[in-house]
Amino acid sequence: MNSMKAGVAVSLTAYSFDKPYTYSVPDEYNDSIKVGSRVIVSFGKGNRKRVGIVLSLERMTDEDIEDLKILADEFKQFHIERNIQGMIEKDIEFHDKIFVTTKNEKLYQISQSLREQIYRFRVRYISEYDQSKNLIMEHDKILKAIINRDRKMAYNYGWEHIDNLRKHVKNSVKSKTE
């Protein structure tokens, strides 16, 4: 298992808040560290102790990434088999895995409170075979960014995924009212 990484703005540096520095988080702090936490870090050639602020956290472990790969592969297999219920279940597990690994309670609570509404939409969207092919491509892009630990691309692909789903819902509602 790889250690969690933190993006830290280090005090008394030329780029203190423009450029976060990446630090490994000791395992004993994994459950307590949060974005906004003040930390003491070693900095520079002399490993001088400096105060820093945690700006970001990478909580996804190699094991979590392997789990996502398996879920994505299972989704693809169900797609080949045209097993809609299997695809829906794996899609839910894929998204839940991402939500849980963020350890962002608010995000997870929001996702759970919207679960029933999202489920109805998911059934409709995945049932359209061409749309489910798009889901595979979108999930693959998100997964690749996560594997490469490219936060910016994962963020961008995540929003692209959400926007594509939003457009589909809008078009579905629009076509029903016409």
Secondary structure, 3 states (H helix, E strand, C coil): CCCCEEEEEECCCCCCCCCCEEEECCHHHCCCCCCCCEEEEEECCCCEEEEEEEEEEECCCHHHHHHHHHHHHHHHHHHHCCCHHHHHHHHHHHHHHHHHHHCCHHHHHHHHHCHHHHHHHHHHHHHCHHHHHHHHHHHHHHHHHHHCCCHHHHHHHHHHHHHHHHHHHHHHHHHHHC
